Amino acid sequence: MKEITVRVTDPVGLHARPATIAVSAATKVGCDVTIEYKNREIDMKSIMAVMSLGIPSQADIVIKCEGKDEEEAIQKIEETLRTNKVIA
């Protein structure tokens, strides 16, 4: 399993548009992807699950990838989120 801890910097947090970007990035990889916030871990491929966490701006989250090509997967997800200014 590979994991990274990042800070959400989008002004609205991980809601609506930023959540859609995150879910889209997760669904493009072939391994299991989860996101953890405040001791709750959910499937990052589910928009409803991601939005249910209510992640605000400046929150630290942990993104985990497990399975085939997990190293490449976590790098792609991180790159997509940084490019779209969801995380810093």
N, C-alpha and C positions, 0 to 999 in steps of 0.2 A: 504494500500500500504506500502511495505517495501522498503527501499533504503539504499544503502551504497555508500560512496565516496572512491575511491581507486586511487592509482597512478600506471600508466602503467610503468613497468620497463624493459620490453623486449627491447633489443637494437634497434630493427627495429620498435618499436611502435606496434600498433594494425593493422598489415598488414599481408597478406598471412597466414603463419602458425599460428601465435597468434590469428588472426581473426577467423580462422577455429576452433581453440580450444574454443574460446568464443561462437561462434555460436552453436557448438556442445553441449556445456554445457547448453545453453539456450533452445535448442530444446528438451532436455531430461526432462524438467520440465513442469508441466501442467498448468502454469499460463502465463499471458502476461509478457514479459520481454522487457524492453527498456534500451537504453544506451544514456546518454546525454553528449555532449561535445560542448563547445562554444555555448550554448543556442540552440543547435539543438538536438532533441530527435528522435531516430529512433528505429525500431523493431530490437532487438538483435538476432532474429532468421533468419535474412536475411544477408547473407554474403556480398552481393553487398551494402546493406545499411551501414553495419558496415565499410566496406572498404572505402565507399564514405566520411566518416567523416575525414579521413586522420589523425588519432590520432597518434602523435609522442611519442617517449619514454619520460618519466618523466611528461606526461600530467595527470591531474586529471580528472577522469570521474565519472559519477554517474550512477549506475546500479539500476534499479527499477523493482520490481516484484509486480504484482497485480493479485489477484484471489485466487483460491484454493491452500492451502498449501504454501502461499507466503513466510512465514518465513523459512520453510525448503528449498524452492527453492533458495532463495537468499544465504543461507548458502552453498548449494551444488555448486552453480555457483562460489562463492568466493573461496571455497576450491579447485575446479578444476583449477581456474586461478592461485592461489597461488602455487599449486603443480607443475604446468607447467611453473612457473616463468614468467608468463605474467604480474602479478601485485605483489606488495610487501605489 
